[in-house]
Amino acid sequence: MEDQFPEEKFSAQYRNIPASFVRSILNAIGQQKMISFAGGLPNASLFPVEALAESTRAVMADSGHTILQYAGSLGYYPLREWIAARYSAKYEMEITPEMVVITNGSQQAIDILSKLLINPGDRVILEKPSYLGAIQSMSAYLPDFREVDLLKDGVDLSQVENLFRNDDIKLMYAVTNAQNPSGISYSLEKRKDLAMLLRKYNQLLLEDDPYNEICFGDEFPAPVRNFAPNHVAWTGSFSKMVAPGMRNGWVVLPPALVPHFDKAKQASDLHPNNLTQYVLHHYLTHNDLDEHLQRIRTKYASQAACMTEVLERYLPNEVQITPPTGGMFIWLTLPDGLRADELIHKTMERGVIFVPGNSFYTKGQGSNHIRLNFTNAEPAEIETGVKIIAEEMEKMLCVVS
């Protein structure tokens, strides 16, 4: 075991987890200077560092001994109250603090719900394409993924209903706002129609919603959870709203599911980070969050517009650009003759990385897609990086022709 851990020791569950291209590539490049459109990184210049520092000082001075002790597994109750109050008012949803569980980012909610619900071979519906982190998390429980097409206004509901009617579906997973990786958002009509199907076929949706506050233009419609509350587990995250390093997210659950989720969660982490919950609650109740969110939206919309303009200026005409409705990503569709998993090797040699589309599918598709992050790059980097990608695309197209 000195040089390499024996493969036969690994579980079937672990072996089924696909590698994260983003994490692998970031590990591989180490400290090299790269223009990265790969990671889903918020813009660090927007982190409220001073306000969080003040909140940390305040809560430690007031409740330090309590904060540093073990705590309840459901999370800090005043923070759960804040979440319930904000989204009850914003979306006119009925949410009580008892329905809210604090998690280690919304990613942990995906993992715990997968642990709670998925047996090997269970059929799980995913959008096509879907969020890589969810694919990884669920894969550990050996599901049988069933992919449905993602249209301009959300999933193809005829495909969803066909699976609900004819397959023994255990769970559906969807990102309904500024979907990762595509950037599209579900229309209000599609949300209502999906909710109707969930009720009709007694199905459960894991509605992953980390970008619900990061919209460009009008506010996003109410979540699917608003129209089928007993059939949706709705997750959210402060990673995009405040700072990802705090690792604070939440899930709003049907009341009957809360004790079971809590039991599964206790086996994972005992309880969420007490210090960051106290700090976050103090920050939220002593600062204007909506003013902060408006700064984020303005900055990200500007960065998205910049990248879109540069892409339109430099990329071959055959490349299709999906304009984002919010969030952090732009999705490209490549013409015949271009493969993202080949292109990435060319651009890496010139100091530019992105995520090939293969990472967001479970059946080997996606080589004709690229996901670009725009929130962690300034205009000069965007122009330089996109120009390099475009030049390498042109070279590959010349070879094909």
Residue pairs with C-beta under 8 A, 6 or more apart in sequence:
12 142
13 140
13 141
13 142
14 140
16 139
16 140
16 142
17 136
17 139
17 140
18 132
18 135
18 136
18 139
18 359
20 132
20 133
20 136
20 359
21 38
21 132
21 355
21 356
21 358
21 359
22 38
22 39
22 40
22 132
22 355
22 359
25 38
25 348
25 353
26 36
26 38
26 39
29 348
29 353
32 351
33 351
34 348
34 351
34 352
34 353
35 351
35 352
35 353
35 377
35 381
35 384
35 385
35 388
36 352
36 353
36 373
36 376
36 377
37 352
37 353
37 354
37 355
37 372
37 373
37 374
37 377
37 385
38 353
38 354
38 355
38 373
39 373
39 376
40 180
40 328
40 329
40 373
41 244
41 373
41 375
41 376
42 239
42 240
42 243
42 244
42 296
42 328
42 375
42 376
43 296
43 299
43 300
43 303
43 375
43 376
44 376
45 299
46 292
46 295
46 296
46 299
47 242
47 243
48 242
48 243
48 283
48 287
48 292
51 283
51 286
51 287
52 242
52 243
52 279
52 283
55 279
55 280
55 282
55 283
55 286
56 275
56 279
58 282
58 286
59 67
59 275
59 278
59 279
59 282
60 67
63 278
67 274
67 275
67 278
68 274
68 275
69 274
70 270
70 271
70 274
71 271
71 272
71 274
72 271
73 262
73 265
73 266
73 270
73 271
73 272
74 80
74 100
74 101
74 102
74 258
74 262
75 100
75 101
75 102
75 103
75 250
75 271
75 272
75 277
76 102
76 272
76 274
76 277
76 278
76 281
77 97
78 281
79 102
79 248
79 277
79 280
79 281
79 284
80 97
80 98
80 100
80 101
80 102
80 250
81 97
82 281
82 284
82 285
83 95
83 97
83 100
83 236
83 250
83 252
84 95
84 96
84 97
84 99
84 100
84 252
87 93
87 95
87 236
87 252
88 94
88 95
91 222
91 223
91 226
92 222
92 226
93 222
93 223
93 225
93 226
93 229
94 229
95 252
98 255
98 258
99 252
99 253
99 254
99 255
99 258
100 250
100 251
100 252
100 253
101 109
101 250
101 251
101 253
101 258
101 261
101 262
101 265
102 248
102 249
102 250
102 272
102 277
103 109
103 112
103 235
103 249
103 250
103 251
103 265
103 272
104 247
104 248
104 249
104 269
104 272
104 273
105 237
105 239
105 244
105 247
105 248
105 249
106 208
106 209
106 210
106 235
106 236
106 237
106 239
106 249
106 250
106 251
107 133
107 137
107 249
108 249
108 265
108 268
108 269
109 206
109 208
109 233
109 235
109 249
109 250
109 251
110 133
110 134
110 137
110 138
110 173
110 206
110 208
110 235
111 137
111 140
111 268
112 261
112 264
112 265
112 268
113 171
113 206
113 233
113 251
113 261
114 137
114 138
114 140
114 141
114 143
114 171
115 141
115 264
115 268
116 260
116 261
116 264
117 170
117 171
117 204
118 124
118 138
118 141
118 142
118 143
118 170
118 171
119 141
119 142
119 170
120 141
120 142
120 143
121 142
121 143
121 144
122 141
122 143
122 144
122 170
122 171
123 143
123 144
123 145
123 146
123 163
123 167
123 168
123 169
123 170
124 138
124 143
124 144
124 145
124 146
124 169
124 170
124 171
124 172
124 173
125 145
125 146
125 147
125 148
125 160
125 163
125 169
125 171
125 172
125 173
126 134
126 135
126 145
126 146
126 147
126 148
126 173
126 362
127 147
127 148
127 150
127 155
127 173
127 174
127 175
127 179
128 147
128 148
128 149
128 150
128 361
128 365
129 150
129 181
129 182
129 331
129 357
129 360
129 361
129 366
129 369
130 147
130 173
130 175
130 360
130 361
130 362
131 175
131 179
131 180
131 181
131 208
131 360
132 181
132 355
132 359
132 360
134 173
134 208
135 145
135 360
135 362
138 145
138 173
143 170
145 362
145 363
146 163
146 167
146 169
147 361
147 362
147 363
148 155
148 156
148 159
148 160
148 163
149 155
149 156
149 159
150 156
150 179
150 182
150 184
152 184
153 184
153 186
153 187
153 189
153 190
154 174
154 176
154 184
154 185
154 186
154 187
154 190
154 191
154 194
155 174
155 186
155 190
155 194
157 190
157 193
157 194
157 197
160 172
160 194
160 197
161 197
161 201
163 169
164 197
164 200
164 201
164 203
165 201
169 201
169 203
170 204
171 203
171 204
171 205
171 206
172 198
172 203
172 204
172 205
172 206
173 205
173 206
173 208
174 186
174 194
174 205
174 206
174 207
174 208
174 224
175 207
175 208
175 209
175 210
175 211
176 185
176 186
176 191
176 207
176 209
176 220
176 223
176 224
177 185
177 186
177 209
177 211
177 212
177 215
177 220
177 325
177 326
177 327
178 184
178 185
178 211
178 214
178 215
178 220
178 324
178 325
178 326
178 327
178 328
178 329
179 185
179 327
180 210
180 211
180 327
180 328
180 329
181 329
181 331
181 355
181 357
181 360
181 369
181 371
182 322
182 329
182 331
183 322
183 323
183 324
183 325
183 326
183 327
183 329
183 330
183 331
184 322
184 325
185 215
185 220
185 325
185 326
186 194
186 221
186 224
187 221
188 221
188 222
191 221
191 222
191 223
191 224
191 226
191 227
192 227
194 205
194 224
195 224
195 226
195 227
195 228
195 231
195 232
196 227
196 228
197 203
198 204
198 205
198 224
198 228
198 231
198 232
199 228
199 231
202 231
203 231
204 231
204 232
204 233
205 224
205 225
205 228
205 231
205 232
205 233
206 232
206 233
206 235
207 223
207 224
207 225
207 232
207 233
207 234
207 235
208 235
209 223
209 234
209 235
209 236
210 235
210 236
210 237
210 239
210 240
210 249
211 240
211 326
211 327
211 328
212 220
212 223
212 236
213 240
213 241
213 293
213 296
214 240
214 241
214 293
214 296
214 297
214 300
214 326
214 327
214 328
215 297
215 325
215 326
216 297
216 300
216 301
216 304
216 324
216 325
216 326
217 325
220 325
220 326
223 232
223 234
224 232
224 234
225 232
225 234
225 252
229 254
230 254
230 256
231 254
232 254
233 251
233 252
233 253
233 254
233 257
234 251
234 252
235 249
235 250
235 251
235 252
236 249
236 250
236 251
236 252
237 248
237 249
237 250
238 246
238 248
238 249
238 280
239 246
239 247
239 248
239 249
240 296
240 327
240 328
241 289
241 292
241 293
241 296
242 248
242 280
242 283
242 292
246 273
246 276
246 279
246 280
247 273
247 276
248 272
248 273
248 276
248 277
248 280
251 261
253 261
297 326
299 375
300 326
300 327
300 328
300 374
300 375
303 374
303 375
303 377
303 378
303 379
303 382
304 323
304 324
304 330
304 374
306 374
306 379
306 382
307 330
307 372
307 374
307 377
307 382
307 386
308 321
308 323
308 330
310 382
310 383
310 386
310 387
311 319
311 321
311 330
311 332
311 372
311 386
312 321
314 386
314 387
314 389
314 390
315 321
315 332
315 386
315 389
315 390
315 393
316 335
316 390
316 393
316 394
316 397
318 334
318 335
318 397
319 332
319 333
319 334
319 335
319 338
319 393
320 332
320 333
321 330
321 331
321 332
322 330
322 331
322 332
322 333
323 330
324 330
324 331
324 374
328 373
328 374
328 375
329 371
329 372
329 373
329 374
330 371
330 372
330 374
331 369
331 370
331 371
331 372
332 369
332 370
332 371
332 372
333 368
333 369
334 340
334 368
334 369
334 370
334 393
335 368
335 397
336 368
336 400
337 396
337 397
337 400
337 401
338 368
338 393
338 396
338 397
338 400
339 367
339 368
340 354
340 356
340 357
340 358
340 366
340 367
340 368
340 369
340 370
341 356
341 358
341 367
342 367
342 396
343 356
343 370
343 389
343 392
343 393
343 396
344 353
344 354
344 356
346 392
346 395
346 396
347 353
347 354
347 388
347 389
347 392
350 388
350 392
351 388
352 384
352 385
352 388
352 389
354 370
354 371
354 372
354 373
354 389
355 370
355 371
356 366
356 367
356 369
356 370
357 365
357 366
357 367
357 368
357 369
357 370
357 371
358 364
358 365
358 366
358 367
359 366
359 371
360 366
360 369
360 371
374 382
377 385
